[in-house]
Amino acid sequence: MEKDLRFVLSLAKFISAHNRFPGSFHHLEVREFFKEALKEFGNVKTQTFETTLLKPVEGIVERGSIPIKGFPYTNSPSKEVSGEIVYVGYGLPADISYKDLRRKIVLVKEGKLPFRKKEKFFAKKGAKGVIVFKEDIEDIYAGVSAGLLPVVAINPSEAKFLHTGDRVLLRAKTEWKRVKGENIWLDIGSGESTLYLIAHYDTKPNTPGAIDNGLSVSLLVWLIGKLFTTRRYWDYKIRFLFTDLEEYGLQGAERFVSKLPQEEIEKSIAVSVDTVGWKNPAILVSDGEGMNSISLLKLCADMLEEMNRRHYVTFTDGKSGRSDHIPFRNRGAKTLFFASNPFPYRHTSLDSFEAIDFYVVLFWMKFLNLFVKNINPELFWKNKKS
């Protein structure tokens, strides 16, 4: 196991050497590496697609003559606006229902609800722009805008000097970038039903993405090699799917699912392996868009009992979490979400190789190996109530 651990960690270190913003040098380097490395195990398939992003360039918030350096959210309009600040906490409906946001600049904490939903609330109430900060980490959070308002992220230590009623100028500078996404997958076994193990390989800008999601990719590459050495016959399909542009609206998974027959989706189990490797291993009962399969959650709990690790993993709700199982679930597949919760370094520069907990990596290696040997999607898709 020590040799296997070294393999997983060395691969994760390579993947997280730089950020993997779509179209960046390291993003393309990692993509080509996967395609070459996976050829050893069989017929690697790919799916390409094109999209357009507004790439962050520069963000500034000025209060009087004092500039606060920030960073725009991806897809934020490139715009300069001024107005009074209104602080809205986490920006939940209850936080803003009684506040006048017309022609104001909203100061909001990241978390508890997908940001795009918050931004839609703010725009509907007439806000001009958004300043966002992540309360628990001294770093600038990298997020994605719905494209409705200029959005700039700042450090929480800077945010504490901003208050309701302060007049500020907000400047978000972004530029259009046409990028080519590519999903990569490899199948083991064959049959009518499919077990999907999914990990995305892109990141937000300015984050190495070691836990989100370089380590998950490394674990799945290791697991492919492990399964090939067992030479077991699989009477169903295990599909290892490495998706692109997950961080920008689950675009890779959406494109992939859109090409699948409905009957095939309904006979599938889709598992997102996303943000594993932090010290808080979790299996999410629900995420930002719905519930995962109760029967599959019970199966995971039983396997953890068998490993004497039930106490080690939290079964919890991920209220703002989204990942690539969601497009599958929305079309009828049963789903699971393996993650870390809470994971405060998400979408920050602190998500580096040094953040990985080696003991947690060993746990996920053992659990994933047991998981694929004890799950048969054929037994689940027939029971549509689970």
Number of C-alpha atoms within 10 A of each C-alpha: 9 8 7 15 17 12 16 24 20 15 18 24 20 15 28 26 16 20 22 27 23 27 15 14 12 19 19 17 13 17 20 11 11 18 16 10 11 18 12 10 14 11 12 16 14 15 14 13 14 11 12 11 17 21 22 25 14 17 24 21 24 15 16 10 7 9 13 15 16 25 28 33 31 25 24 27 25 22 15 16 18 18 19 19 24 25 22 19 14 22 24 17 14 10 12 19 13 8 12 12 24 17 17 25 31 26 24 23 21 22 18 14 18 17 22 16 14 21 23 17 18 24 17 12 17 16 23 23 31 26 27 27 27 24 19 11 16 16 20 23 30 25 25 22 24 19 17 18 24 28 33 32 29 24 20 19 14 14 19 10 9 17 13 14 13 14 18 21 18 26 24 27 22 23 15 13 14 13 16 15 22 20 22 22 20 19 19 21 13 14 11 13 23 27 24 22 23 25 29 28 31 31 27 26 25 20 24 27 31 34 29 33 25 33 31 29 31 23 26 22 19 18 19 19 13 13 15 12 9 8 8 11 9 13 15 17 20 24 19 22 26 27 27 29 26 22 24 19 15 19 21 26 24 18 19 20 19 12 8 11 9 13 13 14 21 19 22 26 28 27 25 22 27 25 28 30 28 26 18 16 23 22 23 22 21 22 19 16 17 14 17 25 21 16 15 19 18 11 15 21 19 14 17 18 12 11 13 10 14 15 10 14 17 18 19 15 18 24 16 15 19 21 24 32 27 27 20 24 22 14 14 19 26 29 27 26 29 20 27 26 22 15 18 15 22 21 23 23 19 20 24 22 21 11 14 20 15 16 13 16 22 17 16 19 20 12 17 17 16 16 16 14 12 12 15 20 22 19 10 20 20 11 9 12 9 12
